[in-house]
Amino acid sequence: MFAVVETGGKQYKVNEGDVIFVEKLNVEEGEKVVFDKVLAVGTDDGLRVGKPYVAGAAVTASVVKNGKGKKIYVMTYKPKKNEKRKIGHRQPYTKVQIESIAL
C-alpha cells in the first residue's frame, strides 16, 4: 500500500515505514503529524485518485528530527561594477517516519 501526499508545496510517494525529509513543519521531535492532503492511494484492489484529494484518506507520521541541510553558496555578481557578494544558505527540514496509511 502506498500513498501520494502533498506537503510544503511538494508531492511525495510514501509507503509505511518510509523515512522522508519534508519542508520544515512547526512540530517538535516525537510528535505525530497527520497529512490529510492525500492525492492518491494505491492498494491491492487498485489505485484511488482524488479530485484533487482522496476523501477520508490520511497518512500518519512521527517526527524524527528537525534540522538544516548542507550549506549551499550563492554568488551574485555585476560585471564592470566591481560588485560581488557571496551568500550561504541552509534549508530547514523535518525528518518524518511514515507510520500508517488510512482510507
Beta strands, then each sheet from edge to edge (+ up, - down):
strand 1: 2-7
strand 2: 10-15
strand 3: 19-23
strand 4: 32-35
strand 5: 38-42
strand 6: 47-49
strand 7: 58-68
strand 8: 72-78
strand 9: 83-89
strand 10: 92-102
sheet 1: 2+ 1- 5+ 6-
sheet 2: 3+ 10- 7+ 4-
sheet 3: 8+ 9-
end
